[in-house]
């Protein structure tokens, strides 16, 4: 099987759920980092970006755009979409909710202080965490959508990983959610990815600055010389 290529900024960001899914599906991949505006312009000129957006996943002779489409493509490819239409429906519902839940984790590195980031994550978890816990209890298998792990569990665990990096005790009051996280992160493919050099470090100022440089956009206003990359 050919090695997949995942192109994005030099960091986790919106490509990270795809990395977890590639790992869960047993697909070897490499990270292709876009570090300069010129590299991004060349990528856009290549015609590989169907909607002119990253991340880009090159797999099976296809150029895939949009993280949600990549995740579902990999889920179908690896049999991680549930056993029937009802389970697939739950996968889609949970993945949709996780997309909202994960946004706070994605934005944490852009906050003015770590305390602000932690407060935002704690407040967001207070809304969603108990609902995830109740769903796992109702489902009864230890997973969120089916009797076995599905892509919904993978994207949920990936989102939780960001919360845990900022608020390490955040799962203390949700034992079923903590158990699901443990189950997913010890799945052989995911465990191997998390221990590998493919896994970028926790996002911080270096990632925020790198993305702004490539996109030639303003930095968050609390950072010095916030318009340094704006043309």
C-alpha positions as CSV (number, residue, x, y, z in Angstrom):
1,X,0.0,0.0,0.0
2,X,1.3,3.4,-0.9
3,X,2.1,5.9,1.8
4,X,-0.4,8.6,2.2
5,X,0.7,12.3,2.2
6,X,-1.0,14.8,4.6
7,X,-0.2,18.4,3.8
8,X,-0.8,21.2,6.4
9,X,0.9,23.8,8.5
10,X,3.8,22.5,10.7
11,X,1.5,21.5,13.6
12,X,-1.6,19.7,14.6
13,X,-4.5,22.0,13.9
14,X,-7.4,20.8,11.8
15,X,-5.3,18.0,10.3
16,X,-4.9,16.2,13.6
17,X,-8.2,14.2,13.5
18,X,-7.2,12.9,10.1
19,X,-3.8,11.8,11.5
20,X,-5.6,9.8,14.3
21,X,-7.9,8.3,11.7
22,X,-5.0,7.3,9.4
23,X,-3.4,5.6,12.5
24,X,-6.6,3.9,13.5
25,X,-7.1,2.6,9.9
26,X,-3.6,1.3,9.7
27,X,-2.6,3.6,6.9
28,X,1.1,4.7,6.8
29,X,1.5,8.4,6.1
30,X,3.9,11.3,6.1
31,X,3.4,14.9,7.1
32,X,4.1,17.5,4.5
33,X,4.6,20.9,6.2
34,X,3.8,24.1,4.4
35,X,6.2,26.7,5.9
36,X,6.1,29.7,3.6
37,X,3.5,31.7,1.6
38,X,5.4,30.7,-1.5
39,X,4.9,27.0,-0.7
40,X,1.2,27.6,-0.2
41,X,1.0,29.5,-3.5
42,X,2.7,26.6,-5.3
43,X,0.3,24.1,-3.7
44,X,-2.7,26.1,-4.8
45,X,-1.3,26.4,-8.3
46,X,-0.8,22.6,-8.4
47,X,-4.6,22.0,-8.6
48,X,-4.4,19.5,-5.8
49,X,-6.7,21.6,-3.5
50,X,-10.2,21.2,-4.9
51,X,-11.6,24.0,-2.6
52,X,-8.3,25.9,-2.2
53,X,-8.0,24.8,1.5
54,X,-5.7,22.7,3.6
55,X,-5.4,20.1,4.9
56,X,-4.8,18.0,1.9
57,X,-4.8,14.2,2.0
58,X,-3.3,12.3,-0.9
59,X,-4.5,8.7,-0.7
60,X,-5.6,6.0,-3.1
61,X,-4.8,8.2,-6.1
62,X,-7.2,10.9,-4.8
63,X,-6.8,14.4,-3.5
64,X,-9.1,14.8,-0.5
65,X,-10.1,18.1,1.0
66,X,-12.2,18.9,4.1
67,X,-11.3,17.1,7.4
68,X,-14.8,15.7,7.9
69,X,-14.7,14.1,4.4
70,X,-11.3,12.7,5.0
71,X,-12.4,11.2,8.3
72,X,-15.5,9.6,6.9
73,X,-13.6,8.3,3.9
74,X,-11.1,6.6,6.2
75,X,-13.9,5.3,8.4
76,X,-15.6,3.6,5.5
77,X,-12.3,2.3,4.2
78,X,-11.4,0.7,7.5
79,X,-14.9,-0.5,8.7
80,X,-15.1,2.1,11.4
81,X,-18.6,3.5,10.5
82,X,-20.7,1.1,12.5
83,X,-22.5,-2.1,11.5
84,X,-25.8,-0.7,10.2
85,X,-27.5,2.5,9.4
86,X,-28.5,3.3,13.0
87,X,-24.9,3.0,14.2
88,X,-23.8,5.1,11.2
89,X,-26.4,7.7,12.2
90,X,-25.0,7.9,15.7
91,X,-21.5,8.1,14.4
92,X,-22.5,11.1,12.3
93,X,-24.4,12.8,15.1
94,X,-21.5,12.4,17.6
95,X,-18.9,13.5,15.1
96,X,-21.0,16.6,14.5
97,X,-21.2,17.4,18.2
98,X,-17.5,16.7,18.6
99,X,-16.7,19.2,15.8
100,X,-18.3,21.9,18.0
101,X,-16.7,20.6,21.2
102,X,-13.2,20.4,19.6
103,X,-13.2,24.0,18.4
104,X,-12.4,25.3,21.9
105,X,-9.3,23.0,22.0
106,X,-8.2,24.2,18.6
107,X,-8.4,27.8,19.8
108,X,-6.6,27.3,23.1
109,X,-3.2,28.2,21.7
110,X,-4.5,31.5,20.4
111,X,-5.7,32.7,23.8
112,X,-3.8,35.5,25.6
113,X,-2.9,33.4,28.6
114,X,-3.0,29.7,29.6
115,X,-5.4,30.6,32.4
116,X,-7.9,32.0,29.9
117,X,-7.5,28.9,27.7
118,X,-8.1,26.6,30.7
119,X,-11.1,28.5,31.8
120,X,-12.6,28.3,28.3
121,X,-12.0,24.6,28.1
122,X,-13.4,23.9,31.5
123,X,-16.6,25.8,30.7
124,X,-17.0,24.1,27.4
125,X,-16.4,20.7,28.9
126,X,-19.1,21.4,31.6
127,X,-21.6,21.7,28.7
128,X,-20.5,18.7,26.7
129,X,-18.8,16.3,29.0
130,X,-21.9,15.1,30.9
131,X,-23.7,14.6,27.6
132,X,-21.0,12.4,26.2
133,X,-20.9,10.5,29.5
134,X,-24.7,9.9,29.4
135,X,-24.5,8.7,25.7
136,X,-21.8,6.2,26.6
137,X,-23.9,4.9,29.5
138,X,-26.9,4.6,27.3
139,X,-25.0,2.8,24.6
140,X,-23.7,0.3,27.1
141,X,-20.6,-1.0,25.3
142,X,-18.1,1.5,26.5
143,X,-18.2,3.2,23.2
144,X,-20.3,6.1,21.9
145,X,-22.0,4.8,18.8
146,X,-21.7,1.0,18.5
147,X,-20.6,-2.2,20.2
148,X,-17.1,-1.6,19.0
149,X,-14.8,1.4,18.3
150,X,-16.0,3.7,15.5
151,X,-14.6,6.8,14.0
152,X,-16.9,8.8,16.4
153,X,-14.8,7.5,19.3
154,X,-11.6,8.3,17.5
155,X,-12.6,12.0,16.9
156,X,-14.0,12.3,20.4
157,X,-10.8,10.9,21.9
158,X,-8.7,13.2,19.8
159,X,-10.7,16.2,20.9
160,X,-10.3,15.1,24.6
161,X,-6.5,14.8,24.2
162,X,-6.4,18.6,23.7
163,X,-8.5,19.3,26.7
164,X,-6.3,17.0,28.8
165,X,-3.1,18.7,27.8
166,X,-4.5,22.0,29.2
167,X,-6.6,20.6,32.1
168,X,-5.2,17.2,33.1
169,X,-7.9,16.3,35.6
170,X,-10.8,17.3,33.4
171,X,-12.1,13.6,33.0
172,X,-12.1,12.9,36.8
173,X,-15.9,13.3,37.0
174,X,-16.7,11.3,33.8
175,X,-15.3,7.8,34.3
176,X,-17.0,6.3,31.2
177,X,-15.5,9.1,29.1
178,X,-12.1,8.5,30.7
179,X,-12.4,4.8,29.9
180,X,-13.3,5.5,26.3
181,X,-10.3,7.8,26.0
182,X,-8.1,5.0,27.4
183,X,-9.5,2.4,25.0
184,X,-9.0,4.5,21.9
185,X,-5.5,5.8,22.8
186,X,-4.3,2.2,23.5
187,X,-5.6,0.9,20.1
188,X,-2.4,-0.3,18.5
189,X,-2.3,2.0,15.5
190,X,-3.2,5.1,17.5
191,X,-0.8,4.2,20.4
192,X,2.0,3.9,17.8
193,X,1.2,7.2,16.3
194,X,1.1,9.0,19.6
195,X,4.5,7.7,20.5
196,X,6.0,8.5,17.1
197,X,7.8,11.5,15.6
198,X,4.8,12.1,13.4
199,X,2.9,13.6,16.4
200,X,3.5,17.3,16.6
201,X,3.9,18.8,20.0
202,X,1.2,20.7,21.9
203,X,0.4,23.8,20.0
204,X,1.8,27.1,21.3
205,X,3.2,30.4,20.1
206,X,5.5,28.7,17.6
207,X,2.5,27.0,15.8
208,X,0.4,30.2,15.9
209,X,3.2,32.3,14.4
210,X,4.0,29.7,11.7
211,X,0.4,29.5,10.5
212,X,0.1,33.3,10.4
213,X,3.3,33.6,8.5
214,X,2.1,31.2,5.8
215,X,-1.3,32.8,5.5
216,X,0.1,36.3,5.8
217,X,-2.5,37.1,8.4
218,X,-2.5,39.0,11.7
219,X,-1.5,37.3,14.9
220,X,-3.8,37.3,17.9
221,X,-3.9,40.9,19.2
222,X,-2.1,40.0,22.5
223,X,1.0,39.1,20.7
224,X,3.7,41.7,19.9
225,X,3.8,43.2,16.4
226,X,0.6,41.4,15.6
227,X,0.5,42.6,12.0
228,X,4.1,41.6,11.1
229,X,3.0,39.2,8.4
230,X,0.2,41.3,6.9
231,X,1.0,42.6,3.5
